Structures are given as C-alpha cells and as structure tokens.
Amino acid sequence: MPILPTLFVSHGAPTFALEPGVAGHELAALARSLPVPRAILIVSPHWTSPALSLTSSAKPATIHDFGGFPEPLYELRYPAPGAPELAAHATALLAAAGLAAGTDAKRGLDHGAWVPLLHMYPDAQIPVVQVSMPAQRSPRYFHELGRALAPLRSESVLIAGSGSITHNLYEFSGPRDDAEPYVTAFIDWIADTLAAGDVEALLDYRRRAPHAERAHPTDEHLLPLMFALGAAGERAVARRLAERDVRYGMLAMDAYVFEGS
C-alpha cells in the first residue's frame, strides 16, 4: 500500500460547501492526484469533548451545526460510510502511545469534516472517521496525537486536520476582495516556519508568530495543523495550497499537504 501524505485544510465558513473558489478547486485537484484512500481520518474543531473520542457509527449523519445560512446549505448531505473497525484500530494505537480514547457510535460528521471532503471526494464513497478535539489541550498535545496515529498512513488511511489558518470571526464585516495586513503577515509566517521545518516555533506560535492573538483569539482552529504535521513524521515537507484565497478580509483558506517518511 502507498504511504499517503497528511493534510491540513481550511474549511472557512459553512458556505464553502456552495462557494468552492480557489481552495475548493485545489482540494479537488489534490484528491485526483492522490491514490484513492481506504478510509479517511479527520479532526475538526467543531467537535470538542471532555475526553478524546472517535466516531464509530457505520452510517454517520451529516451534521448541519450552524444557523442563519442559505437554505440550500441545509439540503446538502455527505452520506459517507463510517469505519468502526478503523475507529477501534486507532484507539488501540492511541492507547499504545499513552493517549486514552473512546468511541461514539451516535456522533455524525460536522461541517468541519464534511464540507472540505465534499470538494475532495464528492461521491462520498470513502469511509470516514472523525476524531474529537479534547478541550484545553496544547499544540504539543495535538502534534503528539498526530504522531500516535501516523502508522495509519501506511495502511492507506488519509489523515487530515480541518480548521482555519486564520479565524477571527469578531472581525467579520461582509464580503471583501482584500486581506487584512495582519492576515497576510500571519499566514506567511506559518508558511516560512513550515518551510524551515521549525516545529518548535510552530508549536509556540502564540508567542512567536506576528499577530497570533488577532489571527486566532482562540486556537482550536489552528490545532488541526499541528495534528496533521505530527502525523506526517519528523522529516515532513510542506506544500502550500490556496495561499491567496482570503474571504471576508480575515478568513484565509490556506491548505497544506505534508509528505514525510
């Protein structure tokens, strides 16, 4: 089986499902370029939990965990099958790494999971397991979480973190064609830091990155990046996608492919 890369995708606003733009088209092209995975394991900040958990439903529901958006968005479904056996295998890998995890047979896929997958695999035929994000955990925890699940890459499982490279919804003011200067400075710092392979700087981004507190008033939407990087291995090489797709002036859509050993 081929060893798959890992991904970080910015899922933007829920309307990303209807408005693919540059990011959606590049994710679709990326999926066409990859070997077809046996399953997908994905982290989204829209499932927070007291303790680590994985979906184990054979038929996870499509969760519309948002309000006030156009009606066609609520009509969308992503009927991908689940993979209970993968959830069990992943929990065993986590236990071996000292990370206790449970499973949830009732939880479906939230928009952080199904919206980007809708662009990548629109036929929804690849089984999906979603991993929760335990509250109040550090970037290093999510990096270690990714490392614990890295062996799945050699089992034809596509590991993805879905979040947002910038996420300050307090500054939402409607459609714009330009990007706030702090957004550009922050995402370029992330790109440069990944290119340099400086994992320690990335894990300490809140102190080292320019405008970190403004780009991420809370950091749950950037933690999936640490997860994807950890799962890629120590010598991961980052490839940036959708680097100039910025919506509403402050919601950057950067995605990364991490190819490692």
Beta strands, then each sheet from edge to edge (+ up, - down):
strand 1: 6-10
strand 2: 39-49
strand 3: 53-55
strand 4: 102-104
strand 5: 128-134
strand 6: 157-163
strand 7: 237-241
strand 8: 246-247
strand 9: 251-252
strand 10: 255-259
sheet 1: 5+ 2+ 6+ 1+ 10- 7+
sheet 2: 3+ 4+
sheet 3: 8+ 9-
end
